[in-house]
Amino acid sequence: ELEVGGDFHWVFALAARGLSTPAVFREFDRLGEGLDIPEPVADQAVLDALAKGDAAALAVAVSNDLQPAALSLFPELSDTLAAGRAAGALAALVSGSGPTTAFLATDARSASDIAGVLRASGTCRDVRTAVGAAAGATVLD
């Protein structure tokens, strides 16, 4: 079970158009062609930041290996990421294969401020905020 020591405040910017997940993975493979890609392992810095509830440490540790591929196919997402960073996000990254972008905030007020800036930026279709830790999936009998 993943230990989480506090809540994290996130802002999600929804892009104006979609991005094909298979296309992003093909681009990831193309960009990584010829590179020695290690087997994935849990990043201890991420786990430690989650356990401590430390948003600043999580911001430094979190990354998305698919982000370069998503940005290669949808370069305009860089404008959304830049707008979120300029608004004070601790971290800005493409969520999964995109096109949603995610921004880690210091607290609820900061998340609200970042959301407002993103809404006004013209770089996304809509914005949502979320707070977690969430319990995650549970098996029901």
Number of C-alpha atoms within 10 A of each C-alpha: 5 9 13 19 14 15 18 22 20 26 26 25 26 21 20 13 10 11 15 13 15 10 14 24 15 13 19 19 14 11 13 12 10 8 8 7 8 6 5 6 6 7 10 10 14 18 17 17 22 21 15 15 18 18 21 14 16 22 20 13 16 16 15 11 11 20 21 17 22 26 18 15 16 17 12 14 25 18 14 25 22 15 21 31 19 13 19 18 24 20 22 25 25 25 18 16 23 23 26 22 24 25 26 29 30 19 14 17 11 19 27 17 17 27 25 14 17 27 18 12 14 13 20 22 13 16 19 14 18 14 16 11 15 9 9 7 6 6 4 4 3
